[in-house]
Amino acid sequence: MANTPQSKKRARQNERRNDINKARRSRIRTFIRKVEEAIASGNAENAVAALRAAQPEMARGVTKGVLHKNTVARKISRLAARVKAIAA
């Protein structure tokens, strides 16, 4: 347990950040899920639209420090490849 005033404050801040990061991660996963559902349905237009909506949200996760840059780049690349395969 935190003893010093500084460590108590840190613990409070970490708790707040954790809630914010959890919500942001959940939001990103929802966007990714929508893309995957559109891909599964085979609807190319919906898949493209869902991917366009998901990309900035995923990039925002990188800038906020929730996800690693390369992880997001890999996920976007793989999703884009799957969407492109459906469109063709």
PDB file of N, CA, C and O in Angstrom:
ATOM      1  N   MET A   1       0.852  -1.191   0.000  1.00  0.00           N
ATOM      2  CA  MET A   1       0.000   0.000   0.000  1.00  0.00           C
ATOM      3  C   MET A   1       0.883   1.235   0.000  1.00  0.00           C
ATOM      4  O   MET A   1       1.973   1.237   0.573  1.00  0.00           O
ATOM      5  N   ALA A   2       0.399   2.284  -0.650  1.00  0.00           N
ATOM      6  CA  ALA A   2       1.149   3.533  -0.741  1.00  0.00           C
ATOM      7  C   ALA A   2       1.243   4.188   0.629  1.00  0.00           C
ATOM      8  O   ALA A   2       0.266   4.224   1.377  1.00  0.00           O
ATOM      9  N   ASN A   3       2.431   4.708   0.954  1.00  0.00           N
ATOM     10  CA  ASN A   3       2.631   5.317   2.264  1.00  0.00           C
ATOM     11  C   ASN A   3       2.833   6.825   2.179  1.00  0.00           C
ATOM     12  O   ASN A   3       2.207   7.584   2.919  1.00  0.00           O
ATOM     13  N   THR A   4       3.694   7.249   1.289  1.00  0.00           N
ATOM     14  CA  THR A   4       3.996   8.679   1.209  1.00  0.00           C
ATOM     15  C   THR A   4       2.875   9.406   0.474  1.00  0.00           C
ATOM     16  O   THR A   4       2.154   8.793  -0.313  1.00  0.00           O
ATOM     17  N   PRO A   5       2.723  10.694   0.721  1.00  0.00           N
ATOM     18  CA  PRO A   5       1.694  11.463  -0.001  1.00  0.00           C
ATOM     19  C   PRO A   5       1.863  11.374  -1.517  1.00  0.00           C
ATOM     20  O   PRO A   5       0.884  11.301  -2.260  1.00  0.00           O
ATOM     21  N   GLN A   6       3.114  11.381  -1.960  1.00  0.00           N
ATOM     22  CA  GLN A   6       3.375  11.304  -3.398  1.00  0.00           C
ATOM     23  C   GLN A   6       2.898   9.967  -3.976  1.00  0.00           C
ATOM     24  O   GLN A   6       2.288   9.926  -5.044  1.00  0.00           O
ATOM     25  N   SER A   7       3.181   8.877  -3.258  1.00  0.00           N
ATOM     26  CA  SER A   7       2.778   7.572  -3.773  1.00  0.00           C
ATOM     27  C   SER A   7       1.263   7.387  -3.687  1.00  0.00           C
ATOM     28  O   SER A   7       0.687   6.664  -4.499  1.00  0.00           O
ATOM     29  N   LYS A   8       0.615   8.024  -2.721  1.00  0.00           N
ATOM     30  CA  LYS A   8      -0.845   7.968  -2.629  1.00  0.00           C
ATOM     31  C   LYS A   8      -1.468   8.701  -3.819  1.00  0.00           C
ATOM     32  O   LYS A   8      -2.428   8.221  -4.422  1.00  0.00           O
ATOM     33  N   LYS A   9      -0.912   9.861  -4.147  1.00  0.00           N
ATOM     34  CA  LYS A   9      -1.401  10.620  -5.295  1.00  0.00           C
ATOM     35  C   LYS A   9      -1.193   9.824  -6.581  1.00  0.00           C
ATOM     36  O   LYS A   9      -2.077   9.760  -7.436  1.00  0.00           O
ATOM     37  N   ARG A  10      -0.009   9.216  -6.706  1.00  0.00           N
ATOM     38  CA  ARG A  10       0.301   8.392  -7.874  1.00  0.00           C
ATOM     39  C   ARG A  10      -0.712   7.271  -8.027  1.00  0.00           C
ATOM     40  O   ARG A  10      -1.173   6.986  -9.132  1.00  0.00           O
ATOM     41  N   ALA A  11      -1.059   6.636  -6.911  1.00  0.00           N
ATOM     42  CA  ALA A  11      -2.025   5.536  -6.941  1.00  0.00           C
ATOM     43  C   ALA A  11      -3.385   6.032  -7.427  1.00  0.00           C
ATOM     44  O   ALA A  11      -4.058   5.350  -8.200  1.00  0.00           O
ATOM     45  N   ARG A  12      -3.790   7.223  -6.971  1.00  0.00           N
ATOM     46  CA  ARG A  12      -5.060   7.803  -7.423  1.00  0.00           C
ATOM     47  C   ARG A  12      -5.012   8.099  -8.920  1.00  0.00           C
ATOM     48  O   ARG A  12      -5.960   7.803  -9.647  1.00  0.00           O
ATOM     49  N   GLN A  13      -3.909   8.681  -9.376  1.00  0.00           N
ATOM     50  CA  GLN A  13      -3.770   9.012 -10.793  1.00  0.00           C
ATOM     51  C   GLN A  13      -3.790   7.748 -11.659  1.00  0.00           C
ATOM     52  O   GLN A  13      -4.422   7.710 -12.715  1.00  0.00           O
ATOM     53  N   ASN A  14      -3.082   6.715 -11.183  1.00  0.00           N
ATOM     54  CA  ASN A  14      -3.028   5.460 -11.937  1.00  0.00           C
ATOM     55  C   ASN A  14      -4.412   4.833 -12.069  1.00  0.00           C
ATOM     56  O   ASN A  14      -4.756   4.274 -13.111  1.00  0.00           O
ATOM     57  N   GLU A  15      -5.200   4.934 -10.999  1.00  0.00           N
ATOM     58  CA  GLU A  15      -6.555   4.395 -11.028  1.00  0.00           C
ATOM     59  C   GLU A  15      -7.403   5.125 -12.077  1.00  0.00           C
ATOM     60  O   GLU A  15      -8.122   4.497 -12.855  1.00  0.00           O
ATOM     61  N   ARG A  16      -7.308   6.452 -12.085  1.00  0.00           N
ATOM     62  CA  ARG A  16      -8.051   7.254 -13.061  1.00  0.00           C
ATOM     63  C   ARG A  16      -7.618   6.929 -14.486  1.00  0.00           C
ATOM     64  O   ARG A  16      -8.452   6.720 -15.367  1.00  0.00           O
ATOM     65  N   ARG A  17      -6.300   6.887 -14.703  1.00  0.00           N
ATOM     66  CA  ARG A  17      -5.762   6.600 -16.033  1.00  0.00           C
ATOM     67  C   ARG A  17      -6.210   5.224 -16.500  1.00  0.00           C
ATOM     68  O   ARG A  17      -6.558   5.035 -17.666  1.00  0.00           O
ATOM     69  N   ASN A  18      -6.199   4.260 -15.576  1.00  0.00           N
ATOM     70  CA  ASN A  18      -6.574   2.889 -15.908  1.00  0.00           C
ATOM     71  C   ASN A  18      -8.005   2.837 -16.440  1.00  0.00           C
ATOM     72  O   ASN A  18      -8.279   2.137 -17.415  1.00  0.00           O
ATOM     73  N   ASP A  19      -8.917   3.575 -15.805  1.00  0.00           N
ATOM     74  CA  ASP A  19     -10.308   3.608 -16.262  1.00  0.00           C
ATOM     75  C   ASP A  19     -10.405   4.224 -17.653  1.00  0.00           C
ATOM     76  O   ASP A  19     -11.122   3.716 -18.515  1.00  0.00           O
ATOM     77  N   ILE A  20      -9.683   5.315 -17.867  1.00  0.00           N
ATOM     78  CA  ILE A  20      -9.707   5.993 -19.162  1.00  0.00           C
ATOM     79  C   ILE A  20      -9.131   5.088 -20.252  1.00  0.00           C
ATOM     80  O   ILE A  20      -9.704   4.961 -21.334  1.00  0.00           O
ATOM     81  N   ASN A  21      -7.987   4.461 -19.952  1.00  0.00           N
ATOM     82  CA  ASN A  21      -7.340   3.583 -20.934  1.00  0.00           C
ATOM     83  C   ASN A  21      -8.201   2.360 -21.244  1.00  0.00           C
ATOM     84  O   ASN A  21      -8.256   1.899 -22.384  1.00  0.00           O
ATOM     85  N   LYS A  22      -8.875   1.840 -20.213  1.00  0.00           N
ATOM     86  CA  LYS A  22      -9.735   0.678 -20.412  1.00  0.00           C
ATOM     87  C   LYS A  22     -10.876   1.030 -21.363  1.00  0.00           C
ATOM     88  O   LYS A  22     -11.209   0.251 -22.256  1.00  0.00           O
ATOM     89  N   ALA A  23     -11.472   2.207 -21.166  1.00  0.00           N
ATOM     90  CA  ALA A  23     -12.564   2.653 -22.036  1.00  0.00           C
ATOM     91  C   ALA A  23     -12.060   2.851 -23.463  1.00  0.00           C
ATOM     92  O   ALA A  23     -12.741   2.487 -24.422  1.00  0.00           O
ATOM     93  N   ARG A  24     -10.878   3.422 -23.600  1.00  0.00           N
ATOM     94  CA  ARG A  24     -10.323   3.684 -24.930  1.00  0.00           C
ATOM     95  C   ARG A  24     -10.018   2.365 -25.651  1.00  0.00           C
ATOM     96  O   ARG A  24     -10.316   2.221 -26.837  1.00  0.00           O
ATOM     97  N   ARG A  25      -9.425   1.407 -24.936  1.00  0.00           N
ATOM     98  CA  ARG A  25      -9.131   0.098 -25.524  1.00  0.00           C
ATOM     99  C   ARG A  25     -10.415  -0.601 -25.968  1.00  0.00           C
ATOM    100  O   ARG A  25     -10.470  -1.201 -27.041  1.00  0.00           O
ATOM    101  N   SER A  26     -11.432  -0.515 -25.135  1.00  0.00           N
ATOM    102  CA  SER A  26     -12.718  -1.136 -25.446  1.00  0.00           C
ATOM    103  C   SER A  26     -13.322  -0.514 -26.701  1.00  0.00           C
ATOM    104  O   SER A  26     -13.856  -1.218 -27.558  1.00  0.00           O
ATOM    105  N   ARG A  27     -13.233   0.806 -26.798  1.00  0.00           N
ATOM    106  CA  ARG A  27     -13.762   1.529 -27.954  1.00  0.00           C
ATOM    107  C   ARG A  27     -13.034   1.092 -29.232  1.00  0.00           C
ATOM    108  O   ARG A  27     -13.665   0.890 -30.270  1.00  0.00           O
ATOM    109  N   ILE A  28     -11.728   0.950 -29.153  1.00  0.00           N
ATOM    110  CA  ILE A  28     -10.936   0.525 -30.311  1.00  0.00           C
ATOM    111  C   ILE A  28     -11.335  -0.890 -30.724  1.00  0.00           C
ATOM    112  O   ILE A  28     -11.499  -1.172 -31.911  1.00  0.00           O
ATOM    113  N   ARG A  29     -11.492  -1.785 -29.735  1.00  0.00           N
ATOM    114  CA  ARG A  29     -11.886  -3.158 -30.039  1.00  0.00           C
ATOM    115  C   ARG A  29     -13.254  -3.199 -30.729  1.00  0.00           C
ATOM    116  O   ARG A  29     -13.481  -4.011 -31.625  1.00  0.00           O
ATOM    117  N   THR A  30     -14.160  -2.315 -30.300  1.00  0.00           N
ATOM    118  CA  THR A  30     -15.489  -2.258 -30.910  1.00  0.00           C
ATOM    119  C   THR A  30     -15.380  -1.874 -32.382  1.00  0.00           C
ATOM    120  O   THR A  30     -16.038  -2.471 -33.234  1.00  0.00           O
ATOM    121  N   PHE A  31     -14.553  -0.884 -32.680  1.00  0.00           N
ATOM    122  CA  PHE A  31     -14.367  -0.462 -34.072  1.00  0.00           C
ATOM    123  C   PHE A  31     -13.787  -1.615 -34.899  1.00  0.00           C
ATOM    124  O   PHE A  31     -14.222  -1.855 -36.026  1.00  0.00           O
ATOM    125  N   ILE A  32     -12.808  -2.323 -34.336  1.00  0.00           N
ATOM    126  CA  ILE A  32     -12.189  -3.450 -35.046  1.00  0.00           C
ATOM    127  C   ILE A  32     -13.229  -4.545 -35.283  1.00  0.00           C
ATOM    128  O   ILE A  32     -13.280  -5.141 -36.359  1.00  0.00           O
ATOM    129  N   ARG A  33     -14.057  -4.803 -34.271  1.00  0.00           N
ATOM    130  CA  ARG A  33     -15.090  -5.829 -34.389  1.00  0.00           C
ATOM    131  C   ARG A  33     -16.078  -5.482 -35.507  1.00  0.00           C
ATOM    132  O   ARG A  33     -16.520  -6.362 -36.246  1.00  0.00           O
ATOM    133  N   LYS A  34     -16.422  -4.192 -35.626  1.00  0.00           N
ATOM    134  CA  LYS A  34     -17.345  -3.775 -36.683  1.00  0.00           C
ATOM    135  C   LYS A  34     -16.754  -4.036 -38.065  1.00  0.00           C
ATOM    136  O   LYS A  34     -17.465  -4.438 -38.986  1.00  0.00           O
ATOM    137  N   VAL A  35     -15.445  -3.805 -38.205  1.00  0.00           N
ATOM    138  CA  VAL A  35     -14.775  -4.086 -39.485  1.00  0.00           C
ATOM    139  C   VAL A  35     -14.829  -5.579 -39.768  1.00  0.00           C
ATOM    140  O   VAL A  35     -15.147  -5.988 -40.884  1.00  0.00           O
ATOM    141  N   GLU A  36     -14.521  -6.394 -38.769  1.00  0.00           N
ATOM    142  CA  GLU A  36     -14.497  -7.848 -38.966  1.00  0.00           C
ATOM    143  C   GLU A  36     -15.887  -8.393 -39.270  1.00  0.00           C
ATOM    144  O   GLU A  36     -16.028  -9.326 -40.061  1.00  0.00           O
ATOM    145  N   GLU A  37     -16.919  -7.817 -38.644  1.00  0.00           N
ATOM    146  CA  GLU A  37     -18.288  -8.250 -38.936  1.00  0.00           C
ATOM    147  C   GLU A  37     -18.667  -7.893 -40.370  1.00  0.00           C
ATOM    148  O   GLU A  37     -19.327  -8.676 -41.054  1.00  0.00           O
ATOM    149  N   ALA A  38     -18.251  -6.711 -40.825  1.00  0.00           N
ATOM    150  CA  ALA A  38     -18.532  -6.304 -42.199  1.00  0.00           C
ATOM    151  C   ALA A  38     -17.809  -7.211 -43.184  1.00  0.00           C
ATOM    152  O   ALA A  38     -18.350  -7.545 -44.238  1.00  0.00           O
ATOM    153  N   ILE A  39     -16.586  -7.610 -42.843  1.00  0.00           N
ATOM    154  CA  ILE A  39     -15.823  -8.523 -43.700  1.00  0.00           C
ATOM    155  C   ILE A  39     -16.531  -9.878 -43.750  1.00  0.00           C
ATOM    156  O   ILE A  39     -16.671 -10.476 -44.818  1.00  0.00           O
ATOM    157  N   ALA A  40     -16.977 -10.355 -42.586  1.00  0.00           N
ATOM    158  CA  ALA A  40     -17.647 -11.655 -42.507  1.00  0.00           C
ATOM    159  C   ALA A  40     -18.953 -11.661 -43.292  1.00  0.00           C
ATOM    160  O   ALA A  40     -19.324 -12.680 -43.874  1.00  0.00           O
ATOM    161  N   SER A  41     -19.651 -10.526 -43.309  1.00  0.00           N
ATOM    162  CA  SER A  41     -20.916 -10.449 -44.042  1.00  0.00           C
ATOM    163  C   SER A  41     -20.676 -10.401 -45.550  1.00  0.00           C
ATOM    164  O   SER A  41     -21.577 -10.693 -46.337  1.00  0.00           O
ATOM    165  N   GLY A  42     -19.470 -10.033 -45.944  1.00  0.00           N
ATOM    166  CA  GLY A  42     -19.131  -9.989 -47.364  1.00  0.00           C
ATOM    167  C   GLY A  42     -19.516  -8.697 -48.048  1.00  0.00           C
ATOM    168  O   GLY A  42     -19.409  -8.586 -49.269  1.00  0.00           O
ATOM    169  N   ASN A  43     -19.962  -7.720 -47.280  1.00  0.00           N
ATOM    170  CA  ASN A  43     -20.366  -6.438 -47.850  1.00  0.00           C
ATOM    171  C   ASN A  43     -19.143  -5.525 -47.943  1.00  0.00           C
ATOM    172  O   ASN A  43     -18.655  -5.032 -46.927  1.00  0.00           O
ATOM    173  N   ALA A  44     -18.655  -5.304 -49.152  1.00  0.00           N
ATOM    174  CA  ALA A  44     -17.419  -4.542 -49.358  1.00  0.00           C
ATOM    175  C   ALA A  44     -17.582  -3.074 -48.958  1.00  0.00           C
ATOM    176  O   ALA A  44     -16.676  -2.485 -48.366  1.00  0.00           O
ATOM    177  N   GLU A  45     -18.739  -2.484 -49.282  1.00  0.00           N
ATOM    178  CA  GLU A  45     -18.948  -1.063 -48.960  1.00  0.00           C
ATOM    179  C   GLU A  45     -18.938  -0.823 -47.459  1.00  0.00           C
ATOM    180  O   GLU A  45     -18.303   0.111 -46.969  1.00  0.00           O
ATOM    181  N   ASN A  46     -19.651  -1.681 -46.734  1.00  0.00           N
ATOM    182  CA  ASN A  46     -19.678  -1.550 -45.270  1.00  0.00           C
ATOM    183  C   ASN A  46     -18.296  -1.782 -44.673  1.00  0.00           C
ATOM    184  O   ASN A  46     -17.906  -1.107 -43.720  1.00  0.00           O
ATOM    185  N   ALA A  47     -17.561  -2.728 -45.228  1.00  0.00           N
ATOM    186  CA  ALA A  47     -16.226  -3.045 -44.718  1.00  0.00           C
ATOM    187  C   ALA A  47     -15.285  -1.859 -44.906  1.00  0.00           C
ATOM    188  O   ALA A  47     -14.515  -1.520 -44.007  1.00  0.00           O
ATOM    189  N   VAL A  48     -15.351  -1.232 -46.076  1.00  0.00           N
ATOM    190  CA  VAL A  48     -14.496  -0.066 -46.354  1.00  0.00           C
ATOM    191  C   VAL A  48     -14.855   1.080 -45.412  1.00  0.00           C
ATOM    192  O   VAL A  48     -13.974   1.738 -44.860  1.00  0.00           O
ATOM    193  N   ALA A  49     -16.153   1.313 -45.235  1.00  0.00           N
ATOM    194  CA  ALA A  49     -16.605   2.393 -44.351  1.00  0.00           C
ATOM    195  C   ALA A  49     -16.187   2.135 -42.911  1.00  0.00           C
ATOM    196  O   ALA A  49     -15.750   3.051 -42.215  1.00  0.00           O
ATOM    197  N   ALA A  50     -16.320   0.891 -42.465  1.00  0.00           N
ATOM    198  CA  ALA A  50     -15.951   0.535 -41.091  1.00  0.00           C
ATOM    199  C   ALA A  50     -14.445   0.690 -40.888  1.00  0.00           C
ATOM    200  O   ALA A  50     -14.001   1.148 -39.835  1.00  0.00           O
ATOM    201  N   LEU A  51     -13.662   0.307 -41.897  1.00  0.00           N
ATOM    202  CA  LEU A  51     -12.204   0.438 -41.791  1.00  0.00           C
ATOM    203  C   LEU A  51     -11.801   1.904 -41.737  1.00  0.00           C
ATOM    204  O   LEU A  51     -10.912   2.277 -40.972  1.00  0.00           O
ATOM    205  N   ARG A  52     -12.453   2.740 -42.550  1.00  0.00           N
ATOM    206  CA  ARG A  52     -12.151   4.180 -42.534  1.00  0.00           C
ATOM    207  C   ARG A  52     -12.473   4.796 -41.183  1.00  0.00           C
ATOM    208  O   ARG A  52     -11.791   5.722 -40.743  1.00  0.00           O
ATOM    209  N   ALA A  53     -13.507   4.289 -40.520  1.00  0.00           N
ATOM    210  CA  ALA A  53     -13.875   4.800 -39.199  1.00  0.00           C
ATOM    211  C   ALA A  53     -12.915   4.281 -38.132  1.00  0.00           C
ATOM    212  O   ALA A  53     -12.633   4.976 -37.156  1.00  0.00           O
ATOM    213  N   ALA A  54     -12.416   3.069 -38.315  1.00  0.00           N
ATOM    214  CA  ALA A  54     -11.571   2.431 -37.305  1.00  0.00           C
ATOM    215  C   ALA A  54     -10.138   2.972 -37.306  1.00  0.00           C
ATOM    216  O   ALA A  54      -9.513   3.072 -36.251  1.00  0.00           O
ATOM    217  N   GLN A  55      -9.623   3.319 -38.476  1.00  0.00           N
ATOM    218  CA  GLN A  55      -8.223   3.732 -38.579  1.00  0.00           C
ATOM    219  C   GLN A  55      -7.870   4.925 -37.684  1.00  0.00           C
ATOM    220  O   GLN A  55      -6.887   4.839 -36.948  1.00  0.00           O
ATOM    221  N   PRO A  56      -8.621   6.030 -37.708  1.00  0.00           N
ATOM    222  CA  PRO A  56      -8.245   7.152 -36.841  1.00  0.00           C
ATOM    223  C   PRO A  56      -8.376   6.815 -35.357  1.00  0.00           C
ATOM    224  O   PRO A  56      -7.619   7.317 -34.527  1.00  0.00           O
ATOM    225  N   GLU A  57      -9.341   5.963 -35.037  1.00  0.00           N
ATOM    226  CA  GLU A  57      -9.529   5.574 -33.633  1.00  0.00           C
ATOM    227  C   GLU A  57      -8.330   4.768 -33.145  1.00  0.00           C
ATOM    228  O   GLU A  57      -7.866   4.955 -32.020  1.00  0.00           O
ATOM    229  N   MET A  58      -7.833   3.875 -33.991  1.00  0.00           N
ATOM    230  CA  MET A  58      -6.670   3.064 -33.642  1.00  0.00           C
ATOM    231  C   MET A  58      -5.424   3.950 -33.534  1.00  0.00           C
ATOM    232  O   MET A  58      -4.612   3.782 -32.624  1.00  0.00           O
ATOM    233  N   ALA A  59      -5.282   4.887 -34.462  1.00  0.00           N
ATOM    234  CA  ALA A  59      -4.136   5.799 -34.425  1.00  0.00           C
ATOM    235  C   ALA A  59      -4.174   6.654 -33.171  1.00  0.00           C
ATOM    236  O   ALA A  59      -3.131   6.970 -32.598  1.00  0.00           O
ATOM    237  N   ARG A  60      -5.375   7.031 -32.741  1.00  0.00           N
ATOM    238  CA  ARG A  60      -5.513   7.820 -31.515  1.00  0.00           C
ATOM    239  C   ARG A  60      -5.049   7.001 -30.307  1.00  0.00           C
ATOM    240  O   ARG A  60      -4.479   7.542 -29.360  1.00  0.00           O
ATOM    241  N   GLY A  61      -5.298   5.705 -30.354  1.00  0.00           N
ATOM    242  CA  GLY A  61      -4.830   4.825 -29.276  1.00  0.00           C
ATOM    243  C   GLY A  61      -3.317   4.851 -29.158  1.00  0.00           C
ATOM    244  O   GLY A  61      -2.771   4.733 -28.062  1.00  0.00           O
ATOM    245  N   VAL A  62      -2.642   5.007 -30.287  1.00  0.00           N
ATOM    246  CA  VAL A  62      -1.168   5.088 -30.273  1.00  0.00           C
ATOM    247  C   VAL A  62      -0.730   6.394 -29.630  1.00  0.00           C
ATOM    248  O   VAL A  62       0.155   6.404 -28.774  1.00  0.00           O
ATOM    249  N   THR A  63      -1.353   7.503 -30.043  1.00  0.00           N
ATOM    250  CA  THR A  63      -0.918   8.798 -29.524  1.00  0.00           C
ATOM    251  C   THR A  63      -1.195   8.926 -28.036  1.00  0.00           C
ATOM    252  O   THR A  63      -0.492   9.650 -27.332  1.00  0.00           O
ATOM    253  N   LYS A  64      -2.221   8.222 -27.552  1.00  0.00           N
ATOM    254  CA  LYS A  64      -2.560   8.279 -26.128  1.00  0.00           C
ATOM    255  C   LYS A  64      -1.775   7.260 -25.312  1.00  0.00           C
ATOM    256  O   LYS A  64      -1.886   7.221 -24.086  1.00  0.00           O
ATOM    257  N   GLY A  65      -0.984   6.441 -25.990  1.00  0.00           N
ATOM    258  CA  GLY A  65      -0.139   5.495 -25.267  1.00  0.00           C
ATOM    259  C   GLY A  65      -0.850   4.241 -24.818  1.00  0.00           C
ATOM    260  O   GLY A  65      -0.358   3.529 -23.942  1.00  0.00           O
ATOM    261  N   VAL A  66      -2.013   3.955 -25.408  1.00  0.00           N
ATOM    262  CA  VAL A  66      -2.768   2.765 -25.019  1.00  0.00           C
ATOM    263  C   VAL A  66      -2.247   1.540 -25.769  1.00  0.00           C
ATOM    264  O   VAL A  66      -2.178   0.442 -25.216  1.00  0.00           O
ATOM    265  N   LEU A  67      -1.882   1.743 -27.031  1.00  0.00           N
ATOM    266  CA  LEU A  67      -1.377   0.655 -27.867  1.00  0.00           C
ATOM    267  C   LEU A  67      -0.041   1.047 -28.476  1.00  0.00           C
ATOM    268  O   LEU A  67       0.271   2.230 -28.616  1.00  0.00           O
ATOM    269  N   HIS A  68       0.740   0.040 -28.837  1.00  0.00           N
ATOM    270  CA  HIS A  68       2.036   0.301 -29.463  1.00  0.00           C
ATOM    271  C   HIS A  68       1.846   0.608 -30.942  1.00  0.00           C
ATOM    272  O   HIS A  68       0.951   0.073 -31.596  1.00  0.00           O
ATOM    273  N   LYS A  69       2.699   1.472 -31.446  1.00  0.00           N
ATOM    274  CA  LYS A  69       2.620   1.937 -32.836  1.00  0.00           C
ATOM    275  C   LYS A  69       2.646   0.769 -33.824  1.00  0.00           C
ATOM    276  O   LYS A  69       1.821   0.711 -34.736  1.00  0.00           O
ATOM    277  N   ASN A  70       3.571  -0.143 -33.650  1.00  0.00           N
ATOM    278  CA  ASN A  70       3.708  -1.257 -34.596  1.00  0.00           C
ATOM    279  C   ASN A  70       2.521  -2.215 -34.520  1.00  0.00           C
ATOM    280  O   ASN A  70       2.129  -2.805 -35.527  1.00  0.00           O
ATOM    281  N   THR A  71       1.955  -2.365 -33.337  1.00  0.00           N
ATOM    282  CA  THR A  71       0.778  -3.224 -33.179  1.00  0.00           C
ATOM    283  C   THR A  71      -0.373  -2.678 -34.010  1.00  0.00           C
ATOM    284  O   THR A  71      -1.032  -3.423 -34.736  1.00  0.00           O
ATOM    285  N   VAL A  72      -0.608  -1.389 -33.903  1.00  0.00           N
ATOM    286  CA  VAL A  72      -1.701  -0.764 -34.649  1.00  0.00           C
ATOM    287  C   VAL A  72      -1.413  -0.808 -36.148  1.00  0.00           C
ATOM    288  O   VAL A  72      -2.316  -1.071 -36.943  1.00  0.00           O
ATOM    289  N   ALA A  73      -0.181  -0.556 -36.535  1.00  0.00           N
ATOM    290  CA  ALA A  73       0.180  -0.601 -37.954  1.00  0.00           C
ATOM    291  C   ALA A  73      -0.086  -1.997 -38.516  1.00  0.00           C
ATOM    292  O   ALA A  73      -0.606  -2.137 -39.623  1.00  0.00           O
ATOM    293  N   ARG A  74       0.271  -3.019 -37.756  1.00  0.00           N
ATOM    294  CA  ARG A  74       0.061  -4.398 -38.196  1.00  0.00           C
ATOM    295  C   ARG A  74      -1.433  -4.715 -38.319  1.00  0.00           C
ATOM    296  O   ARG A  74      -1.870  -5.322 -39.297  1.00  0.00           O
ATOM    297  N   LYS A  75      -2.199  -4.302 -37.325  1.00  0.00           N
ATOM    298  CA  LYS A  75      -3.641  -4.582 -37.347  1.00  0.00           C
ATOM    299  C   LYS A  75      -4.326  -3.867 -38.517  1.00  0.00           C
ATOM    300  O   LYS A  75      -5.155  -4.455 -39.212  1.00  0.00           O
ATOM    301  N   ILE A  76      -3.975  -2.601 -38.725  1.00  0.00           N
ATOM    302  CA  ILE A  76      -4.575  -1.843 -39.827  1.00  0.00           C
ATOM    303  C   ILE A  76      -4.205  -2.489 -41.162  1.00  0.00           C
ATOM    304  O   ILE A  76      -5.048  -2.620 -42.050  1.00  0.00           O
ATOM    305  N   SER A  77      -2.946  -2.889 -41.297  1.00  0.00           N
ATOM    306  CA  SER A  77      -2.480  -3.502 -42.528  1.00  0.00           C
ATOM    307  C   SER A  77      -3.239  -4.790 -42.825  1.00  0.00           C
ATOM    308  O   SER A  77      -3.658  -5.022 -43.959  1.00  0.00           O
ATOM    309  N   ARG A  78      -3.412  -5.619 -41.812  1.00  0.00           N
ATOM    310  CA  ARG A  78      -4.093  -6.901 -42.018  1.00  0.00           C
ATOM    311  C   ARG A  78      -5.573  -6.704 -42.323  1.00  0.00           C
ATOM    312  O   ARG A  78      -6.138  -7.391 -43.174  1.00  0.00           O
ATOM    313  N   LEU A  79      -6.197  -5.758 -41.618  1.00  0.00           N
ATOM    314  CA  LEU A  79      -7.612  -5.472 -41.876  1.00  0.00           C
ATOM    315  C   LEU A  79      -7.787  -4.940 -43.308  1.00  0.00           C
ATOM    316  O   LEU A  79      -8.699  -5.344 -44.029  1.00  0.00           O
ATOM    317  N   ALA A  80      -6.890  -4.027 -43.699  1.00  0.00           N
ATOM    318  CA  ALA A  80      -6.976  -3.432 -45.031  1.00  0.00           C
ATOM    319  C   ALA A  80      -6.821  -4.500 -46.112  1.00  0.00           C
ATOM    320  O   ALA A  80      -7.511  -4.467 -47.131  1.00  0.00           O
ATOM    321  N   ALA A  81      -5.917  -5.439 -45.884  1.00  0.00           N
ATOM    322  CA  ALA A  81      -5.699  -6.512 -46.858  1.00  0.00           C
ATOM    323  C   ALA A  81      -6.958  -7.375 -46.984  1.00  0.00           C
ATOM    324  O   ALA A  81      -7.326  -7.783 -48.085  1.00  0.00           O
ATOM    325  N   ARG A  82      -7.616  -7.650 -45.852  1.00  0.00           N
ATOM    326  CA  ARG A  82      -8.822  -8.467 -45.885  1.00  0.00           C
ATOM    327  C   ARG A  82      -9.981  -7.734 -46.568  1.00  0.00           C
ATOM    328  O   ARG A  82     -10.762  -8.337 -47.305  1.00  0.00           O
ATOM    329  N   VAL A  83     -10.080  -6.423 -46.313  1.00  0.00           N
ATOM    330  CA  VAL A  83     -11.118  -5.613 -46.956  1.00  0.00           C
ATOM    331  C   VAL A  83     -10.869  -5.553 -48.459  1.00  0.00           C
ATOM    332  O   VAL A  83     -11.804  -5.648 -49.254  1.00  0.00           O
ATOM    333  N   LYS A  84      -9.630  -5.397 -48.834  1.00  0.00           N
ATOM    334  CA  LYS A  84      -9.273  -5.325 -50.266  1.00  0.00           C
ATOM    335  C   LYS A  84      -9.600  -6.640 -50.959  1.00  0.00           C
ATOM    336  O   LYS A  84     -10.067  -6.643 -52.097  1.00  0.00           O
ATOM    337  N   ALA A  85      -9.354  -7.764 -50.273  1.00  0.00           N
ATOM    338  CA  ALA A  85      -9.643  -9.076 -50.858  1.00  0.00           C
ATOM    339  C   ALA A  85     -11.138  -9.246 -51.114  1.00  0.00           C
ATOM    340  O   ALA A  85     -11.540  -9.857 -52.104  1.00  0.00           O
ATOM    341  N   ILE A  86     -11.961  -8.698 -50.213  1.00  0.00           N
ATOM    342  CA  ILE A  86     -13.415  -8.783 -50.385  1.00  0.00           C
ATOM    343  C   ILE A  86     -13.876  -7.915 -51.549  1.00  0.00           C
ATOM    344  O   ILE A  86     -14.737  -8.312 -52.334  1.00  0.00           O
ATOM    345  N   ALA A  87     -13.289  -6.727 -51.647  1.00  0.00           N
ATOM    346  CA  ALA A  87     -13.685  -5.783 -52.693  1.00  0.00           C
ATOM    347  C   ALA A  87     -13.350  -6.308 -54.091  1.00  0.00           C
ATOM    348  O   ALA A  87     -14.013  -5.968 -55.070  1.00  0.00           O
ATOM    349  N   ALA A  88     -12.319  -7.137 -54.165  1.00  0.00           N
ATOM    350  CA  ALA A  88     -11.880  -7.642 -55.475  1.00  0.00           C
ATOM    351  C   ALA A  88     -12.763  -8.765 -55.985  1.00  0.00           C
ATOM    352  O   ALA A  88     -12.524  -9.294 -57.071  1.00  0.00           O
TER     353      ALA A  88
END
